[in-house]
């Protein structure tokens, strides 16, 4: 079990603190879920460098050797999810009105409708989820169409670290298993991102 201090930092020998304040956004009032990502980069160093721009980032980063870095406070939002998909469609429980609205494909309009709902009627979002990034590229890197690239398989060390980290977060933050997702499930991303991740 790990401890989370009042500043949202984790204390445990398996986690290295490497907070990048540039990716920390508004306060996170409640944690509803966990989203698992891959970096589309070959090293943890390249991911940490990209975080410095402040555009996007996650709360944790898992290197190929299984090293876990905490990169943002657990009481701060980070931009790691993007526009939400309609959860009712994924779970086949949309109302007739929702189905009518979804006839016109518009990720922005769908996100606006979804974000006003509460979990579990929508997917966890930037405002209420913990992001875990796993170092791994989508290959071939020179393929211009991102949907024709396939993400690397997680290493055994990454898989072990991810399983441990998710179990610790679930226990410490009381996140139900039903609210843990791969990034492409909740947002419009390459379908192979984190496809080999399991917990």
N, C-alpha and C positions, 0 to 999 in steps of 0.2 A: 504494500500500500504506500502511496506517496502523499505528501502533505502539500497543500496549496496555501500560500500565505495571503495576507490581505491585499497584496499588490498583484495577485493572480499568477505568481511564480511558483513553479513546482520544485519541491525538494526531494530528490532521489538520486542515488548513485548512478542509475542507468540513464539519467537525463542531463545533458549539458546545456546550461543556460547560454543562449546567444541571441538575446533580445534585439530586434531591429525595430526601433521606435517608429521609423518611417511607415511601417505597414499597420501600425496600431491606429484605429479610427475612433469612432464614438464608443462610449461605455456599452458593454453588453449586459443588459439587465437580467436576462434569463437564458440559460443554455438548454436548447430543445433537441439538438442532434449533433452528429459528427459526419463530416464529409471527407472522403478519402480521394486523394488526387495523385497524379504523377507530374513531375516538374517539366518534362520535355527538355531536360538538360542532362549532361553526362556526369556532373559532379555536384556535391553539396555546395562547394565554393561558388560555382556559377549561379546557383539558386540564391544563395545569401547575397551575392553581388547584385542580382536583379531586384531583390527586396529593397535595396537601398534607394531605388527610384520612388518607392512609396506607392506605386500603382496597385500592386496586388501582392499577396503573400498569405501564408497560413500560420497557424499557431505552433505547429510542430513540423519538423523536417527529418526524414529518416534516410540516412546515407546508405550506400551499397553494402558497407560492412556492418550495417545494423545500428550504427551510432544514431541516437535520437537527440535532436536539438530542440529546445523550446525557443521559438523565435518571436513569440508575441505573448503578452499577458492574457490569461484566461478571462479577465474582466473587460477586455477590449475587443471590439469587432475588428475583423480583417476582411478585405475584399478577396474572397476566394471562391465564391459560388457563381456569380453572374446571374443572368435572367432565369427565373424559375420556369420549369415545365409545369403543365397542369397535372397535379397529382391525381385528380379524379379520372383523367384519361388513362394514366398508367395503371391505376387500380380498378379501372372499368366501373366507375360509380358516378359518372357525371349526370347531372340533371339535364332535362331537355334544353333548358336555357343555356347551360354551360356548353352543351354540344353545338348549339346554334352559334354561339360566340366563337367557338373553335374552328368553325368552317373556314374562316379566313385566317391563314397562317400569319401571325404577327407576334413574334417573341416579346416585343415591348408591351403590347396591349395585354398579352397573357400574363406577363410578370406583374403589371399594375393590378390586374384582377386577383392574382394569387397572393400578393404580398399583404393584402388587407385581411386575408384569412388567418386563422391560427393553426398551428401544428396540433393535430395530425391531418387537418383538412388541406394543408399545403405542405410542401417539403420545407425542411429547415433552410434558412437563408443566411446571408452575411450577418444579419442582425441578431441571430440566435443560434449559431452553430460553431463548433470547433472544427478547424481545418487541419488535416494531416496531409502533408505532401511527402511523396516517396520519390527519391531520385531515380529517374528513368526517362529515356528518350523515346520519341515516336520516330520510327525508322521506315524507309530510308530518309535521312535528314534533308537530302536535296530534292525530295518530292514536293512540288509546289502545292499540290492539293492536300490539305491536312487530313482529309477523310480517307486518303489512300495510304496513310502512314499507320504503322502498328507499333503500339507501345511495347517496350521491353518487358520481359517477364521479371517479376520480383526475384531478388536473390533469396536464398534460404534465410540469411541473416535478417534481411528486411522483413520477410514474412513473420519470423519469430518476434521481432521488435514490434511490428504492427499489432500482432495478436496481443502481446503483453500490454502495449500502450492503450489499446481500445478497452481491454478488460479493466485496467486501472481507472481510465476515464469514466467508464460506465459505472463503476462502483463509487468513485469519488463524487461524480456529478449527477448520479441517478438518471443516466440516459438510457432509455429502453432500447433493446436490440432492434426494434422496428423502426427506429429513427437514425440508423446508421446506413449511409449510402455511398456508392461510388459516384464521382462527379457527373458522369454522363447520364445517370439515372435522373438527376434533379435539374440539370441544365443542358444547354445545347453544345455538347462537346464530342470529340472523337470517341466513338463507342468502345474503343479498345483501352482507353485510359483506365488504369487500375483494374483491368479485367482479371488479372491473376492474383489480386489481393483477396484475402479471406480473413475472417475473424470468427 
